[in-house]
Amino acid sequence: MIAEFEERIDPSINARAIALADAIHAAGLAGVRDVVPTYRSVAVYFDPLRSDGDALVARIRREAARPSPPSIDNREPIRVPVCYDEDFGPDLAMVAAFKGLDRANVVRLHAGRRYRVFMLGFVPGFAYMGIVDERIAAPRRSTPRVRVPAGSVGIAGSQTGIYPAETPGGWQLVGRTPIRPFDPSRPDPFLLRAGDAVEFYAIDRDEYDRLNAAH
């Protein structure tokens, strides 16, 4: 069962979707197996042999009609260190040239903004975050890389994200973080969740190496 809100990437719409997902999950309804929020919709997976479908629809409608929750500005941001060295950000120069900026300004604009985690997907722990400053918004690569190193920080259109594992990927890579967004050895494997606020801050290579060794 899918509940849909307005069809656009918008923090207020995303907040409504996440609030609905949280409410359905917290209700502990019989037969509900999983609740997954996206940018502007919520998928509710349920067992039709154990669930009352009409009651579930009514509950979803009731929760979806509630007032919008507080904005992202009320959340304490999760701060993520990023090293923007050239070998970690091989597409940083391209993003700068695409927008007529220098590398330092791309770093300043990327690290000078608070982002919202709209949803998780693709691989465990990959957070789709936005909205990036329009001055550094850049399209995906025409040819994706076969391997993107874990921790790589990329830009794709108005979004930014961190690759939690080595995977193929087509985002423009601008840096790398020593922080692991997904680590199954932790009590809570996920660093980021839908609705979180995130701020990046620049570090040098020595600090990256120190933090990387600590993790």
N, CA and C atoms as a LAMMPS dump frame, in Angstrom:
ITEM: TIMESTEP
0
ITEM: NUMBER OF ATOMS
645
ITEM: BOX BOUNDS ff ff ff
-5.0000000000000000e+02 5.0000000000000000e+02
-5.0000000000000000e+02 5.0000000000000000e+02
-5.0000000000000000e+02 5.0000000000000000e+02
ITEM: ATOMS id mol type element x y z
1 1 1 N 0.854 -1.173 0
2 1 2 C 0 0 0
3 1 3 C 0.896 1.229 0
4 2 1 N 0.62 2.19 -0.893
5 2 2 C 1.477 3.369 -1.022
6 2 3 C 0.656 4.632 -0.811
7 3 1 N 1.124 5.483 0.1
8 3 2 C 0.539 6.803 0.312
9 3 3 C 1.438 7.83 -0.362
10 4 1 N 0.868 8.682 -1.176
11 4 2 C 1.653 9.657 -1.935
12 4 3 C 1.243 11.08 -1.598
13 5 1 N 2.262 11.936 -1.489
14 5 2 C 2.048 13.367 -1.31
15 5 3 C 2.399 14.071 -2.625
16 6 1 N 2.528 15.392 -2.587
17 6 2 C 2.813 16.159 -3.8
18 6 3 C 4.098 15.668 -4.464
19 7 1 N 4.11 15.677 -5.786
20 7 2 C 5.207 15.067 -6.543
21 7 3 C 6.325 16.07 -6.798
22 8 1 N 7.114 16.317 -5.794
23 8 2 C 8.296 17.166 -5.937
24 8 3 C 9.213 16.934 -4.747
25 9 1 N 10.497 17.285 -4.925
26 9 2 C 11.461 17.197 -3.833
27 9 3 C 11.358 18.469 -3.019
28 10 1 N 10.823 18.348 -1.814
29 10 2 C 10.552 19.514 -0.984
30 10 3 C 10.666 19.091 0.486
31 11 1 N 11.416 19.83 1.302
32 11 2 C 11.593 19.425 2.701
33 11 3 C 10.288 19.272 3.471
34 12 1 N 9.319 20.156 3.246
35 12 2 C 8.073 20.072 4.004
36 12 3 C 7.266 18.844 3.612
37 13 1 N 7.264 18.501 2.329
38 13 2 C 6.56 17.299 1.873
39 13 3 C 7.254 16.061 2.408
40 14 1 N 8.583 16.062 2.357
41 14 2 C 9.34 14.935 2.88
42 14 3 C 9.095 14.758 4.374
43 15 1 N 8.98 15.867 5.105
44 15 2 C 8.715 15.791 6.538
45 15 3 C 7.374 15.119 6.81
46 16 1 N 6.389 15.391 5.981
47 16 2 C 5.073 14.753 6.146
48 16 3 C 5.169 13.25 5.882
49 17 1 N 5.926 12.876 4.846
50 17 2 C 6.08 11.45 4.53
51 17 3 C 6.767 10.71 5.672
52 18 1 N 7.827 11.304 6.207
53 18 2 C 8.559 10.653 7.299
54 18 3 C 7.7 10.57 8.552
55 19 1 N 6.949 11.63 8.838
56 19 2 C 6.069 11.613 10.01
57 19 3 C 5.01 10.526 9.88
58 20 1 N 4.477 10.355 8.687
59 20 2 C 3.5 9.294 8.459
60 20 3 C 4.134 7.922 8.664
61 21 1 N 5.316 7.725 8.093
62 21 2 C 6.003 6.436 8.255
63 21 3 C 6.287 6.141 9.722
64 22 1 N 6.753 7.144 10.453
65 22 2 C 7.051 6.952 11.876
66 22 3 C 5.79 6.593 12.653
67 23 1 N 4.676 7.245 12.324
68 23 2 C 3.431 7.003 13.05
69 23 3 C 2.91 5.592 12.795
70 24 1 N 2.958 5.144 11.546
71 24 2 C 2.481 3.796 11.225
72 24 3 C 3.388 2.749 11.86
73 25 1 N 4.686 3.003 11.806
74 25 2 C 5.633 2.057 12.414
75 25 3 C 5.423 1.978 13.927
76 26 1 N 5.24 3.132 14.564
77 26 2 C 5.087 3.164 16.019
78 26 3 C 3.771 2.541 16.475
79 27 1 N 2.775 2.518 15.602
80 27 2 C 1.462 1.984 15.972
81 27 3 C 1.488 0.475 16.207
82 28 1 N 2.477 -0.215 15.625
83 28 2 C 2.587 -1.655 15.828
84 28 3 C 1.37 -2.425 15.351
85 29 1 N 0.842 -2.063 14.195
86 29 2 C -0.377 -2.673 13.682
87 29 3 C -0.139 -4.117 13.266
88 30 1 N -1.091 -4.961 13.542
89 30 2 C -0.972 -6.384 13.217
90 30 3 C -0.783 -6.58 11.718
91 31 1 N 0.202 -7.392 11.37
92 31 2 C 0.429 -7.746 9.973
93 31 3 C 1.306 -6.793 9.204
94 32 1 N 1.616 -5.616 9.754
95 32 2 C 2.484 -4.662 9.055
96 32 3 C 3.926 -5.139 9.181
97 33 1 N 4.553 -5.381 8.048
98 33 2 C 5.906 -5.954 8.042
99 33 3 C 7.006 -4.904 7.924
100 34 1 N 6.74 -3.84 7.167
101 34 2 C 7.761 -2.807 6.985
102 34 3 C 7.08 -1.533 6.532
103 35 1 N 7.712 -0.394 6.858
104 35 2 C 7.214 0.918 6.455
105 35 3 C 8.407 1.7 5.913
106 36 1 N 8.336 2.127 4.646
107 36 2 C 9.493 2.727 3.971
108 36 3 C 9.123 4.102 3.418
109 37 1 N 9.698 5.181 3.983
110 37 2 C 9.455 6.515 3.427
111 37 3 C 10.421 6.835 2.287
112 38 1 N 9.961 7.635 1.332
113 38 2 C 10.819 8.149 0.26
114 38 3 C 10.708 9.672 0.277
115 39 1 N 11.094 10.312 -0.834
116 39 2 C 11.003 11.773 -0.908
117 39 3 C 9.591 12.264 -0.609
118 40 1 N 8.596 11.598 -1.216
119 40 2 C 7.236 12.119 -1.106
120 40 3 C 6.186 11.023 -1.068
121 41 1 N 6.558 9.856 -0.6
122 41 2 C 5.594 8.767 -0.477
123 41 3 C 6.025 7.83 0.648
124 42 1 N 5.083 6.949 1.02
125 42 2 C 5.357 5.956 2.053
126 42 3 C 4.79 4.623 1.576
127 43 1 N 5.619 3.586 1.569
128 43 2 C 5.167 2.247 1.224
129 43 3 C 4.971 1.449 2.511
130 44 1 N 3.807 0.859 2.642
131 44 2 C 3.488 0.035 3.804
132 44 3 C 3.329 -1.409 3.324
133 45 1 N 4.236 -2.25 3.772
134 45 2 C 4.2 -3.67 3.404
135 45 3 C 3.457 -4.432 4.507
136 46 1 N 2.442 -5.21 4.134
137 46 2 C 1.638 -5.872 5.143
138 46 3 C 1.196 -7.255 4.665
139 47 1 N 0.864 -8.078 5.627
140 47 2 C 0.368 -9.421 5.374
141 47 3 C -1.161 -9.354 5.318
142 48 1 N -1.774 -9.551 4.149
143 48 2 C -3.232 -9.419 4.043
144 48 3 C -4.002 -10.461 4.84
145 49 1 N -3.329 -11.536 5.244
146 49 2 C -4 -12.549 6.046
147 49 3 C -4.034 -12.187 7.529
148 50 1 N -3.226 -11.211 7.906
149 50 2 C -3.171 -10.81 9.317
150 50 3 C -3.627 -9.374 9.539
151 51 1 N -3.75 -8.6 8.465
152 51 2 C -4.092 -7.19 8.593
153 51 3 C -5.549 -6.933 8.213
154 52 1 N -6.128 -5.926 8.84
155 52 2 C -7.44 -5.42 8.45
156 52 3 C -7.188 -4.298 7.45
157 53 1 N -7.346 -4.584 6.156
158 53 2 C -7.007 -3.625 5.118
159 53 3 C -7.751 -2.317 5.243
160 54 1 N -9.054 -2.365 5.528
161 54 2 C -9.837 -1.131 5.653
162 54 3 C -9.357 -0.294 6.833
163 55 1 N -9.057 -0.966 7.944
164 55 2 C -8.57 -0.239 9.123
165 55 3 C -7.192 0.37 8.852
166 56 1 N -6.372 -0.339 8.098
167 56 2 C -5.046 0.176 7.774
168 56 3 C -5.148 1.412 6.889
169 57 1 N -6.027 1.364 5.888
170 57 2 C -6.231 2.532 5.024
171 57 3 C -6.718 3.723 5.845
172 58 1 N -7.668 3.473 6.737
173 58 2 C -8.204 4.549 7.571
174 58 3 C -7.12 5.156 8.456
175 59 1 N -6.254 4.299 8.999
176 59 2 C -5.175 4.794 9.87
177 59 3 C -4.184 5.627 9.067
178 60 1 N -3.851 5.165 7.865
179 60 2 C -2.923 5.918 7.021
180 60 3 C -3.509 7.281 6.674
181 61 1 N -4.779 7.32 6.292
182 61 2 C -5.424 8.6 5.949
183 61 3 C -5.439 9.542 7.152
184 62 1 N -5.745 8.996 8.313
185 62 2 C -5.814 9.83 9.513
186 62 3 C -4.448 10.416 9.872
187 63 1 N -3.42 9.582 9.809
188 63 2 C -2.072 10.066 10.146
189 63 3 C -1.556 11.045 9.096
190 64 1 N -1.887 10.798 7.826
191 64 2 C -1.414 11.68 6.754
192 64 3 C -2.045 13.063 6.829
193 65 1 N -3.199 13.172 7.461
194 65 2 C -3.903 14.448 7.545
195 65 3 C -3.432 15.311 8.708
196 66 1 N -2.558 14.787 9.543
197 66 2 C -2.087 15.562 10.692
198 66 3 C -1.239 16.749 10.235
199 67 1 N -1.135 17.8 11.078
200 67 2 C -0.317 18.973 10.72
201 67 3 C 1.133 18.583 10.459
202 68 1 N 1.806 19.373 9.632
203 68 2 C 3.208 19.104 9.312
204 68 3 C 4.072 19.18 10.564
205 69 1 N 5.08 18.309 10.67
206 69 2 C 5.974 18.321 11.829
207 69 3 C 6.952 19.498 11.755
208 70 1 N 7.709 19.737 12.839
209 70 2 C 8.694 20.821 12.828
210 70 3 C 9.694 20.664 11.691
211 71 1 N 10.286 21.783 11.284
212 71 2 C 11.229 21.766 10.172
213 71 3 C 12.569 21.211 10.611
214 72 1 N 13.428 20.995 9.624
215 72 2 C 14.769 20.468 9.866
216 72 3 C 15.588 21.383 10.773
217 73 1 N 15.291 22.702 10.773
218 73 2 C 16.078 23.647 11.546
219 73 3 C 15.993 23.381 13.041
220 74 1 N 15.018 22.628 13.483
221 74 2 C 14.88 22.33 14.908
222 74 3 C 15.697 21.115 15.339
223 75 1 N 16.346 20.457 14.392
224 75 2 C 17.123 19.262 14.721
225 75 3 C 18.602 19.614 14.884
226 76 1 N 19.251 18.948 15.828
227 76 2 C 20.698 19.103 15.975
228 76 3 C 21.372 18.398 14.803
229 77 1 N 22.208 19.103 14.025
230 77 2 C 22.798 18.469 12.838
231 77 3 C 23.871 17.454 13.191
232 78 1 N 23.984 16.447 12.356
233 78 2 C 25.078 15.49 12.426
234 78 3 C 26.213 16.047 11.579
235 79 1 N 27.36 16.288 12.191
236 79 2 C 28.472 16.909 11.472
237 79 3 C 29.397 15.819 10.909
238 80 1 N 29.704 15.946 9.634
239 80 2 C 30.471 14.933 8.917
240 80 3 C 31.728 15.563 8.331
241 81 1 N 32.924 15.107 8.728
242 81 2 C 34.164 15.659 8.175
243 81 3 C 34.399 15.15 6.755
244 82 1 N 34.903 16.031 5.898
245 82 2 C 35.178 15.664 4.509
246 82 3 C 36.531 16.229 4.097
247 83 1 N 37.36 15.384 3.503
248 83 2 C 38.613 15.837 2.916
249 83 3 C 38.361 16.062 1.426
250 84 1 N 38.6 17.29 0.975
251 84 2 C 38.32 17.657 -0.411
252 84 3 C 39.58 17.648 -1.278
253 85 1 N 40.608 16.89 -0.867
254 85 2 C 41.824 16.792 -1.68
255 85 3 C 41.498 16.249 -3.072
256 86 1 N 42.366 16.551 -4.026
257 86 2 C 42.1 16.2 -5.421
258 86 3 C 41.942 14.697 -5.636
259 87 1 N 42.754 13.888 -4.929
260 87 2 C 42.646 12.449 -5.141
261 87 3 C 41.375 11.868 -4.532
262 88 1 N 40.776 12.571 -3.571
263 88 2 C 39.499 12.147 -2.995
264 88 3 C 38.311 12.75 -3.748
265 89 1 N 38.546 13.874 -4.399
266 89 2 C 37.483 14.56 -5.137
267 89 3 C 37.855 14.752 -6.594
268 90 1 N 37.924 13.657 -7.368
269 90 2 C 38.385 13.762 -8.746
270 90 3 C 37.475 14.581 -9.658
271 91 1 N 36.228 14.842 -9.23
272 91 2 C 35.315 15.623 -10.06
273 91 3 C 35.129 17.046 -9.55
274 92 1 N 35.873 17.394 -8.514
275 92 2 C 35.724 18.732 -7.938
276 92 3 C 36.04 19.816 -8.96
277 93 1 N 37.109 19.614 -9.737
278 93 2 C 37.49 20.606 -10.753
279 93 3 C 36.419 20.717 -11.831
280 94 1 N 35.789 19.591 -12.198
281 94 2 C 34.747 19.617 -13.205
282 94 3 C 33.529 20.406 -12.725
283 95 1 N 33.151 20.165 -11.463
284 95 2 C 32.015 20.901 -10.894
285 95 3 C 32.318 22.39 -10.861
286 96 1 N 33.545 22.734 -10.492
287 96 2 C 33.938 24.136 -10.468
288 96 3 C 33.869 24.751 -11.856
289 97 1 N 34.416 24.057 -12.851
290 97 2 C 34.419 24.583 -14.219
291 97 3 C 33 24.674 -14.78
292 98 1 N 32.164 23.694 -14.44
293 98 2 C 30.791 23.659 -14.941
294 98 3 C 30.018 24.892 -14.497
295 99 1 N 30.326 25.39 -13.297
296 99 2 C 29.618 26.532 -12.745
297 99 3 C 30.443 27.821 -12.771
298 100 1 N 31.642 27.757 -13.353
299 100 2 C 32.473 28.955 -13.436
300 100 3 C 33.015 29.402 -12.094
301 101 1 N 33.326 28.429 -11.236
302 101 2 C 33.859 28.729 -9.913
303 101 3 C 35.262 28.167 -9.777
304 102 1 N 35.94 28.512 -8.674
305 102 2 C 37.19 27.826 -8.378
306 102 3 C 36.926 26.736 -7.345
307 103 1 N 37.904 25.862 -7.144
308 103 2 C 37.729 24.712 -6.261
309 103 3 C 37.378 25.149 -4.837
310 104 1 N 38.023 26.204 -4.376
311 104 2 C 37.798 26.654 -3.003
312 104 3 C 36.344 27.069 -2.788
313 105 1 N 35.746 27.689 -3.789
314 105 2 C 34.349 28.106 -3.649
315 105 3 C 33.4 26.921 -3.672
316 106 1 N 33.726 25.888 -4.45
317 106 2 C 32.894 24.684 -4.439
318 106 3 C 32.913 24.064 -3.049
319 107 1 N 34.104 23.963 -2.455
320 107 2 C 34.23 23.408 -1.107
321 107 3 C 33.448 24.27 -0.116
322 108 1 N 33.602 25.579 -0.228
323 108 2 C 32.914 26.491 0.696
324 108 3 C 31.398 26.334 0.594
325 109 1 N 30.892 26.239 -0.623
326 109 2 C 29.447 26.141 -0.808
327 109 3 C 28.909 24.769 -0.383
328 110 1 N 29.683 23.726 -0.649
329 110 2 C 29.227 22.391 -0.262
330 110 3 C 29.239 22.215 1.255
331 111 1 N 30.28 22.739 1.907
332 111 2 C 30.421 22.557 3.351
333 111 3 C 29.714 23.646 4.151
334 112 1 N 29.133 24.618 3.466
335 112 2 C 28.517 25.738 4.177
336 112 3 C 27.003 25.681 4.211
337 113 1 N 26.448 24.489 4.156
338 113 2 C 25 24.348 4.054
339 113 3 C 24.52 23.199 4.95
340 114 1 N 23.317 23.327 5.469
341 114 2 C 22.706 22.239 6.226
342 114 3 C 21.803 21.452 5.281
343 115 1 N 21.987 20.143 5.276
344 115 2 C 21.238 19.283 4.358
345 115 3 C 20.218 18.438 5.116
346 116 1 N 19.183 18.079 4.406
347 116 2 C 18.163 17.179 4.947
348 116 3 C 18.353 15.794 4.34
349 117 1 N 18.289 14.762 5.174
350 117 2 C 18.271 13.395 4.662
351 117 3 C 16.839 13.099 4.224
352 118 1 N 16.624 13.035 2.915
353 118 2 C 15.283 12.793 2.395
354 118 3 C 14.892 11.323 2.51
355 119 1 N 15.835 10.442 2.215
356 119 2 C 15.535 9.013 2.243
357 119 3 C 16.83 8.231 2.187
358 120 1 N 16.749 6.935 2.479
359 120 2 C 17.873 6.016 2.316
360 120 3 C 17.513 4.993 1.245
361 121 1 N 18.52 4.593 0.476
362 121 2 C 18.257 3.627 -0.574
363 121 3 C 19.528 3.271 -1.313
364 122 1 N 19.39 2.591 -2.441
365 122 2 C 20.495 2.185 -3.312
366 122 3 C 21.276 1.051 -2.673
367 123 1 N 21.998 1.339 -1.594
368 123 2 C 22.667 0.323 -0.778
369 123 3 C 22.443 0.713 0.683
370 124 1 N 22.623 -0.205 1.637
371 124 2 C 22.397 0.128 3.046
372 124 3 C 23.222 1.34 3.492
373 125 1 N 22.542 2.33 4.041
374 125 2 C 23.217 3.498 4.58
375 125 3 C 23.409 4.645 3.62
376 126 1 N 23.033 4.474 2.328
377 126 2 C 23.205 5.577 1.379
378 126 3 C 22.072 6.571 1.575
379 127 1 N 22.426 7.774 2.028
380 127 2 C 21.444 8.817 2.312
381 127 3 C 21.39 9.819 1.165
382 128 1 N 20.191 10.019 0.648
383 128 2 C 19.966 11.044 -0.376
384 128 3 C 19.682 12.36 0.348
385 129 1 N 20.605 13.32 0.215
386 129 2 C 20.516 14.566 0.959
387 129 3 C 20.384 15.761 0.03
388 130 1 N 19.774 16.798 0.502
389 130 2 C 19.629 18.018 -0.265
390 130 3 C 19.158 19.146 0.657
391 131 1 N 19.081 20.296 0.107
392 131 2 C 19.241 20.591 -1.321
393 131 3 C 20.545 21.375 -1.471
394 132 1 N 21.402 20.977 -2.438
395 132 2 C 22.688 21.659 -2.589
396 132 3 C 22.475 23.057 -3.15
397 133 1 N 23.424 23.917 -2.883
398 133 2 C 23.397 25.269 -3.453
399 133 3 C 23.362 25.161 -4.976
400 134 1 N 22.473 25.915 -5.614
401 134 2 C 22.328 25.821 -7.078
402 134 3 C 23.609 26.175 -7.813
403 135 1 N 24.516 26.876 -7.139
404 135 2 C 25.771 27.247 -7.788
405 135 3 C 26.729 26.067 -7.951
406 136 1 N 26.463 24.955 -7.246
407 136 2 C 27.311 23.771 -7.423
408 136 3 C 26.5 22.544 -7.84
409 137 1 N 25.214 22.717 -8.133
410 137 2 C 24.413 21.599 -8.629
411 137 3 C 24.956 21.186 -9.992
412 138 1 N 25.267 19.912 -10.141
413 138 2 C 25.884 19.411 -11.371
414 138 3 C 25.255 18.08 -11.751
415 139 1 N 25.12 17.798 -13.036
416 139 2 C 24.505 16.534 -13.464
417 139 3 C 25.392 15.337 -13.148
418 140 1 N 24.785 14.168 -13.146
419 140 2 C 25.544 12.938 -12.979
420 140 3 C 26.544 12.772 -14.126
421 141 1 N 27.536 11.945 -13.9
422 141 2 C 28.488 11.626 -14.949
423 141 3 C 27.789 10.88 -16.085
424 142 1 N 28.191 11.151 -17.315
425 142 2 C 27.591 10.462 -18.459
426 142 3 C 27.922 8.976 -18.445
427 143 1 N 29.098 8.637 -17.909
428 143 2 C 29.501 7.235 -17.766
429 143 3 C 29.821 6.961 -16.303
430 144 1 N 29.013 6.16 -15.624
431 144 2 C 29.282 5.872 -14.206
432 144 3 C 30.616 5.153 -14.014
433 145 1 N 31.197 5.342 -12.852
434 145 2 C 32.392 4.59 -12.488
435 145 3 C 32.005 3.174 -12.086
436 146 1 N 32.886 2.234 -12.399
437 146 2 C 32.644 0.845 -11.997
438 146 3 C 32.82 0.691 -10.494
439 147 1 N 33.779 1.431 -9.925
440 147 2 C 34.028 1.357 -8.489
441 147 3 C 34.198 2.755 -7.912
442 148 1 N 33.371 3.059 -6.931
443 148 2 C 33.503 4.302 -6.17
444 148 3 C 33.919 3.914 -4.757
445 149 1 N 35.036 4.463 -4.247
446 149 2 C 35.506 4.063 -2.914
447 149 3 C 34.502 4.409 -1.821
448 150 1 N 34.449 3.583 -0.8
449 150 2 C 33.602 3.853 0.359
450 150 3 C 33.994 5.183 0.988
451 151 1 N 33.003 5.935 1.419
452 151 2 C 33.246 7.234 2.029
453 151 3 C 33.258 8.384 1.052
454 152 1 N 33.204 8.087 -0.257
455 152 2 C 33.213 9.159 -1.251
456 152 3 C 31.957 10.024 -1.112
457 153 1 N 32.147 11.322 -1.234
458 153 2 C 31.051 12.28 -1.146
459 153 3 C 30.801 12.83 -2.541
460 154 1 N 29.557 12.747 -2.996
461 154 2 C 29.251 13.145 -4.362
462 154 3 C 28.09 14.113 -4.46
463 155 1 N 27.964 14.679 -5.67
464 155 2 C 26.866 15.581 -6.011
465 155 3 C 26.198 15.04 -7.26
466 156 1 N 24.862 15.06 -7.273
467 156 2 C 24.1 14.693 -8.46
468 156 3 C 22.878 15.592 -8.518
469 157 1 N 22.878 16.542 -9.446
470 157 2 C 21.782 17.509 -9.502
471 157 3 C 21.73 18.317 -8.221
472 158 1 N 20.569 18.341 -7.589
473 158 2 C 20.401 19.119 -6.366
474 158 3 C 20.678 18.298 -5.11
475 159 1 N 21.214 17.095 -5.286
476 159 2 C 21.439 16.202 -4.15
477 159 3 C 22.928 15.999 -3.864
478 160 1 N 23.209 15.591 -2.639
479 160 2 C 24.544 15.165 -2.264
480 160 3 C 24.405 13.899 -1.432
481 161 1 N 25.47 13.108 -1.376
482 161 2 C 25.396 11.853 -0.646
483 161 3 C 26.764 11.266 -0.393
484 162 1 N 26.802 10.261 0.483
485 162 2 C 28.028 9.561 0.856
486 162 3 C 27.888 8.097 0.467
487 163 1 N 28.851 7.583 -0.269
488 163 2 C 28.843 6.156 -0.606
489 163 3 C 29.292 5.364 0.618
490 164 1 N 28.42 4.535 1.195
491 164 2 C 28.791 3.805 2.416
492 164 3 C 29.647 2.566 2.16
493 165 1 N 29.739 2.15 0.902
494 165 2 C 30.537 0.979 0.543
495 165 3 C 31.072 1.175 -0.862
496 166 1 N 32.059 0.369 -1.238
497 166 2 C 32.569 0.454 -2.606
498 166 3 C 31.536 -0.131 -3.564
499 167 1 N 31.02 0.709 -4.437
500 167 2 C 29.981 0.298 -5.377
501 167 3 C 30.188 1.048 -6.694
502 168 1 N 29.523 0.636 -7.753
503 168 2 C 29.462 1.477 -8.944
504 168 3 C 28.69 2.76 -8.61
505 169 1 N 28.93 3.805 -9.379
506 169 2 C 28.203 5.054 -9.119
507 169 3 C 28.508 6.126 -10.142
508 170 1 N 27.542 7.002 -10.353
509 170 2 C 27.684 8.041 -11.356
510 170 3 C 27.637 9.453 -10.822
511 171 1 N 27.73 9.635 -9.499
512 171 2 C 27.694 10.982 -8.948
513 171 3 C 29.062 11.645 -9.109
514 172 1 N 29.067 12.961 -9.128
515 172 2 C 30.31 13.726 -9.219
516 172 3 C 30.994 13.73 -7.852
517 173 1 N 32.191 13.138 -7.788
518 173 2 C 32.882 12.984 -6.508
519 173 3 C 33.673 14.234 -6.173
520 174 1 N 33.394 14.806 -4.997
521 174 2 C 34.06 16.051 -4.598
522 174 3 C 34.915 15.891 -3.352
523 175 1 N 34.826 14.758 -2.671
524 175 2 C 35.614 14.564 -1.461
525 175 3 C 35.385 13.177 -0.887
526 176 1 N 35.94 12.974 0.323
527 176 2 C 35.762 11.686 0.995
528 176 3 C 35.757 11.903 2.498
529 177 1 N 34.927 11.125 3.173
530 177 2 C 34.864 11.197 4.634
531 177 3 C 35.408 9.91 5.248
532 178 1 N 36.082 10.016 6.396
533 178 2 C 36.537 8.806 7.096
534 178 3 C 35.423 8.167 7.927
535 179 1 N 34.282 8.835 8.022
536 179 2 C 33.16 8.323 8.805
537 179 3 C 32.416 7.257 8.003
538 180 1 N 31.995 6.206 8.643
539 180 2 C 31.281 5.118 7.977
540 180 3 C 29.769 5.305 8.15
541 181 1 N 29.043 5.59 7.082
542 181 2 C 27.587 5.741 7.202
543 181 3 C 26.875 4.45 7.579
544 182 1 N 27.491 3.309 7.235
545 182 2 C 26.884 2.026 7.576
546 182 3 C 27.968 1.092 8.068
547 183 1 N 27.773 0.58 9.28
548 183 2 C 28.746 -0.327 9.881
549 183 3 C 27.979 -1.372 10.688
550 184 1 N 27.841 -2.585 10.163
551 184 2 C 27.051 -3.611 10.862
552 184 3 C 27.631 -4.027 12.199
553 185 1 N 28.875 -3.637 12.501
554 185 2 C 29.458 -3.994 13.795
555 185 3 C 29.007 -3.054 14.914
556 186 1 N 28.388 -1.917 14.549
557 186 2 C 27.901 -0.99 15.572
558 186 3 C 26.537 -1.44 16.104
559 187 1 N 26.207 -1.058 17.351
560 187 2 C 24.867 -1.376 17.873
561 187 3 C 23.756 -0.848 16.964
562 188 1 N 23.94 0.385 16.457
563 188 2 C 23.054 0.929 15.435
564 188 3 C 23.894 1.092 14.175
565 189 1 N 23.723 0.237 13.186
566 189 2 C 24.607 0.273 12.008
567 189 3 C 24.499 1.549 11.184
568 190 1 N 23.365 2.257 11.287
569 190 2 C 23.114 3.401 10.416
570 190 3 C 23.492 4.711 11.097
571 191 1 N 24.355 5.486 10.455
572 191 2 C 24.712 6.806 10.972
573 191 3 C 23.587 7.805 10.718
574 192 1 N 22.944 7.704 9.556
575 192 2 C 21.937 8.683 9.139
576 192 3 C 20.598 8.008 8.908
577 193 1 N 19.543 8.76 9.212
578 193 2 C 18.19 8.275 8.978
579 193 3 C 17.361 9.369 8.316
580 194 1 N 16.298 8.966 7.655
581 194 2 C 15.432 9.931 6.984
582 194 3 C 14.944 10.98 7.979
583 195 1 N 15.081 12.244 7.583
584 195 2 C 14.687 13.352 8.435
585 195 3 C 15.819 13.997 9.196
586 196 1 N 17.001 13.351 9.229
587 196 2 C 18.149 13.927 9.93
588 196 3 C 18.651 15.179 9.219
589 197 1 N 19.313 16.03 9.987
590 197 2 C 20.017 17.188 9.452
591 197 3 C 21.511 16.882 9.441
592 198 1 N 22.195 17.288 8.366
593 198 2 C 23.616 16.974 8.197
594 198 3 C 24.37 18.23 7.777
595 199 1 N 25.531 18.408 8.372
596 199 2 C 26.448 19.471 7.959
597 199 3 C 27.814 18.841 7.685
598 200 1 N 28.41 19.188 6.541
599 200 2 C 29.763 18.765 6.232
600 200 3 C 30.731 19.85 6.669
601 201 1 N 31.948 19.444 7.06
602 201 2 C 32.995 20.43 7.324
603 201 3 C 34.315 19.898 6.775
604 202 1 N 35.127 20.808 6.266
605 202 2 C 36.358 20.443 5.572
606 202 3 C 37.474 20.105 6.559
607 203 1 N 38.225 19.047 6.232
608 203 2 C 39.411 18.673 6.996
609 203 3 C 40.562 18.443 6.022
610 204 1 N 41.795 18.498 6.541
611 204 2 C 42.945 18.247 5.673
612 204 3 C 43.27 16.755 5.653
613 205 1 N 44.287 16.393 4.849
614 205 2 C 44.609 14.986 4.677
615 205 3 C 45.114 14.349 5.968
616 206 1 N 45.88 15.077 6.757
617 206 2 C 46.385 14.526 8.015
618 206 3 C 45.226 14.184 8.959
619 207 1 N 44.258 15.078 9.032
620 207 2 C 43.113 14.829 9.901
621 207 3 C 42.287 13.654 9.374
622 208 1 N 42.161 13.579 8.048
623 208 2 C 41.452 12.435 7.452
624 208 3 C 42.136 11.131 7.85
625 209 1 N 43.453 11.076 7.698
626 209 2 C 44.191 9.85 8.024
627 209 3 C 44.05 9.493 9.491
628 210 1 N 44.069 10.495 10.354
629 210 2 C 43.932 10.236 11.788
630 210 3 C 42.548 9.659 12.097
631 211 1 N 41.501 10.289 11.566
632 211 2 C 40.145 9.828 11.826
633 211 3 C 39.875 8.467 11.18
634 212 1 N 40.461 8.274 10.014
635 212 2 C 40.262 6.999 9.322
636 212 3 C 40.882 5.849 10.102
637 213 1 N 42.047 6.103 10.679
638 213 2 C 42.72 5.073 11.476
639 213 3 C 41.919 4.762 12.736
640 214 1 N 41.233 5.783 13.269
641 214 2 C 40.452 5.602 14.495
642 214 3 C 39.199 4.784 14.253
643 215 1 N 38.748 4.738 12.995
644 215 2 C 37.549 3.983 12.668
645 215 3 C 37.888 2.614 12.086
